[in-house]
Amino acid sequence: MSKYDEKEIKILADNWTFYDKLVYGGLGYGSLCLPTHLFDVIFTVIFPPLGYIIKHLDFLDEFPYVHWGTLAKIIEHLDELITSIILTAFFYIPGLIYTLDKIKCSDLKLKESYKENKPKKKPMTKKY
């Protein structure tokens, strides 16, 4: 018998909460799924440099929640953060476009690096 994770148990027992239905689908007649980086996009629309900072945050489970590696990563990309602040000062829309582009491009780079590091399948050989 396979082990079920917490979501599968809730699905099988029909004990979904509103949050589960909203995030994992099943709200109403169809399914509604939200992207995992939705809150990054919301904070970016509110204030683009804040969305850029949130993109680089790595949280820990215990206090202090933000560690020096996170601050080093933000300082490493300080030129992009300053560019986002300056473009946001110029009528907000240029900063929003720039920051959303940086968030989206980082997601694409992660996907590309996964595809490159993905183990390759061996070709099938015919046995006679």
N, C-alpha and C positions, 0 to 999 in steps of 0.2 A: 504494500500500500504506500502511495506517495504521501509525503508530508505537505500539508496545505499551509500557505502563508496566511497572515491575518486577514487580508482582503478576500481571499477565496473562501475562508470560513464565514465571513460576513455575507458574501454573496449566496452561499449555499444555505445559510440559516435565514436569509432575507432580513438581516438586521442592519441594513445600510442607514447611516445617518445622512442628514442633509449635506454635510460636507463631503462625504464619500460620493454621494450622487452627483454633486456639483463637479468635483475634481476628476473622478474616475468614470463618469458617464452614468446614464440611467435616470436623469431628471426629466420628468414628463414622459411622453410616448417614445421619443427617440433617445439618443445618447448625446450628451454634451460633455466634451472633454476640453479642458483648458491646457494650453501649453505650459511646460514647466518653468519657463522664464517669463511668465505673464507679469509677475510682480516687478521684475526688473524693468520691463517695458512701461508699466504704470509709473514707477518712480522716475524713469527717464522722461516721460511726458510731463510730469509735474515739474521737475527741475533736472535738465539733462546732465549736469556734472554729478549730481547725486546718483543717478542711474549708472554712470561710469564708475563711480567709487564702489557701489554695491556689486557691480560685476566682478571686481577684484577681491571682494571680501571672502575670507575663509574663516568660518566660525569654529571654535572649539566647544567641547561639551561642558567644560567647567570654566570657572572664572580665572583669569581674564579671557573673555570670549574671543577677542581679537589678539593675535600674536604678532610678533615682530616680522615674521615672514610676510604677513599681509601688508604691513606698512612698507616693507621693502619692495613689494610688488607694485604698490601704488606709487612709490617714489621712482621706481624704475620706469614707469609709464607716465611720469609727471608732465612731460611735454604734451602728450595727448590730452591730459586733464586740463592743462592750462589753455590749450587750443579750444577745448570744449567750453571752458568758462568765457573766453574771449568771444567765441562765436555766439554763445548764448546772450552775451551783452549786446550783440548786434541784432536786435529784434527777435530773439528767441528761436525762430525757425531754423536759421543756419546751424545753431548749436544742437538743436533737436535732430536734424538730419544727420549731422556729423556723428553724434553720439549713438544714434540708432544704427548707423552704418558700422561703427566700431563694434557694437555689441553683436550685430549679425555676422560680421566678418569673423569674429572670434569663435562663434558657434560653427561656422563653416570650416575654419581651420581645425577645430577639434574633430569634426566629422572626417575631414581629409586625413588627419593623422591616424585616426582609427582605421580607415580603409588601408592606409599604407602599412600599418603594423599588424593588420589582420593576417592570421596564418593562412597560407595558400594551400589549397586542396591539391592532393596528388592526382595526376591524370589516371583515369580508369584504364586498366589493362585487361585485355580479354584473355580469359583462360580457356584453353581447349582441352 
